[in-house]
Amino acid sequence: MAVMTTQEQTSTAPRRRLVRGLGQALVAVYGILALAATARSAYQIAAKFDEAPVAYLLSAFSGVVYILATLALALHARRAWRLVAWVTISVELAGVLVVGLLSVFDSGLFPHDSVWSGFGAGYAYIPLVLPVLGLIWLGLGDRDRGTVHGADVP
């Protein structure tokens, strides 16, 4: 492994602080979304499951994804959690895109909204933007570490 000079370490310090600060903000937003999606789905499933079971189960699934993503981002320094972060955030992005498209083109599939309906419109489109930012942040961290998608590069 190459040793960095003092000048190289000094020039990368502001970038590392920025990346670390962005990571902390992502963890906070993911945590809020995990709480919101989980609480919403728990209420919907308990109070009115028969009205829109698919939408409410999707909201519950998204809550689980957000909980896992929050934990994985918070613990990303460990290789296994980096991999969990890559997987959960990729699943989140796929879910937002698929459910968003289906809810726009066939609104009958979702008589009530889920967290990902309309690309997260009910949550100010945060569910659409957040996984993109999360994947970018993970990529920046992996680049600094010399890894790709959580795996060490030889």
Buried (B, 14 or more C-beta within 10 A) or exposed (E): EEEEEEEEEEEEEEEEEEBEEBBEEBBEBBBBBBBBBBEBBBEBBEEEEEEBBEBBBBBBBBBBBBBBBBBBBBBBEEEEBBBBBBBBBBBBBEBBBEBBEBBEEEEEEBEBBBBBBBBBBBBEBBBBBBBEBBBEBBEBBBEEBEBEBBEEEE
